[in-house]
């Protein structure tokens, strides 16, 4: 365990002992269901048989002085079901704002177009972005069971101003990352299926250890023309629901028929194909609460499935994981220090 996490964990444990506080539960129990779960983003009666696990997220990689004014704490409620083929997750958490305005284009009074961005001191955006959730599953990473996903968070890279780079510590170690992106993938019913390895420099891979699973098609690209002066595409007919993303079914070459103040999407999305499309979801934000329903096959297949995906192939085992919430933030996020465990009943 890294010294800073060991000291913080021991201090927290001693404090809790003295004041008599009960440490929050960390085990999520997945219950067998005999009926497939309809993914809708609306909680139906099938979830009543699953016991909830509540996890408080009250840590952030960097402080609000860096330009982050999002949530400082939220509580995530998790439930899980499974059948002979799939694992299902229900995730609910408080978020007072539904944030989808990821780098939108706005027409200016002089007729030009401006893509809205506002970088903080780390070079990332906490103003024009999207709500996200990250779920991190241990595959074979030494120390994950003790430290959780913090084992992969490296805060002190010389010359790097990021709030923490993600990579594992040893060759061959990987972590499965299920990345809910509520603009880039959620509208198409997908969670971005990613993973993390031990790549520890930004030259080999821009995202350091963070990488996408193999894809054979689809994905998202910035909506910008060759001159970088405006959007390349628009939705036609216009869609208020898809205000911040260009849908494949509505994708039309940009023609400027707009007035000052009008908004067009900053991103073009298309459904992933191949292993990167393994995780399905439906989500809704309503009255300050995000509700996400997710499913993935218990066992995935493919050339690198065992390297990039956690395999729930032994229902007698327990599986370590962690969860983080991004409140309209590119990299700053709320996380917990405890390691969570999934077990099957």
Steps between C-alpha positions, in 0.01 A plus 500: 500500500636844410604699811252784450208257475626288790525803729158628394339160543654437845405849615143448385477161673632640830258793484206271434593274790517790745175666397312172459405541135408189303701462179271488196423165340713409199340182359251502214303176473373399158176300515382248239202607291293271281383778271711719272524861619368765262751785487302823514652731759183455702507275807244222467386233748770252396755697702312458829664163568850652489643653819647851459858597572545869581843653442592856596732672253664798670857516368630689196848490337536879519337785690236753385760776461598344166170605348283204592167608647312170474378271775726443798309191614233260381363162605478223242245222547591176322296187435586191298315210339619222272358224285660217305655740250524854639605707798270798563584815697266773624678824592329803651657815640413859579611766253315834507592582138461301181817589308516421130642820344831346394700752291193633312519739207322835553433747219633847578347840427745558213392176331805296599489181704677447832558163664453545873793379712645613830817332623606492863861506624544132406395565141161331538140620495251514787254740334413371153498127551278202588398291800683165515542193720801271514489142631836331545530121526812318612624243251846410631645812664712448808374712791156575355321301771669712766503843333222477244528704182733746678775247430498629141489874578842667471498857625868596497633477145779761452394780268141378472220733614219246477293412805634145482597260223356151487715191444584176675837447665627182335513348149207272426271656761168632370182654637166490318342847477131548425468867405151650488516809277163671493562683172744284304359150558190495723258641238574189289444262792867421560761527772850561365683175571858593585792359695817611669851358471846605621578758228654775712579773250296727275721452195426130463130564563338841549279362775790324675356165618142576393405330174190390314412138436530379141241656270413406143292809429312795645611740769498876550686785328517875546250688286730753337558605138835489319566869565418457870259792474173326569308172507530251215157339556164568658187306588222537246225528582623677813458304823474660843571162660820465296599864542856415604582205273456418131308175458573261212136506390491883486856573387496764225782713354495840668308783332484827690130564543538617860473826692733641768475306825403172335684188618632205300668181625873480558515123454390243241405162643453156352449164673814300570537165329713214625618432858484870593121467468470220757318710764142617452320765702206735529507806722273785606543815707190607688451744790867507592564125478684300236368146452713263292421140406793304360548147376794299373547133428647312793769366269617687191682352203756624254871514437586711807193445716696362796740795488247781454187367676427372849352152461223398741564137421500370858192597699660375822770768476490860618592782260666823613392831348473875553272776374546870423261778398597790270277804548528684168875453518761372258725341762411622850274248670351386827636172633512283813799350680347160577530199270159369398420133443242330279384153600233276350215348698 
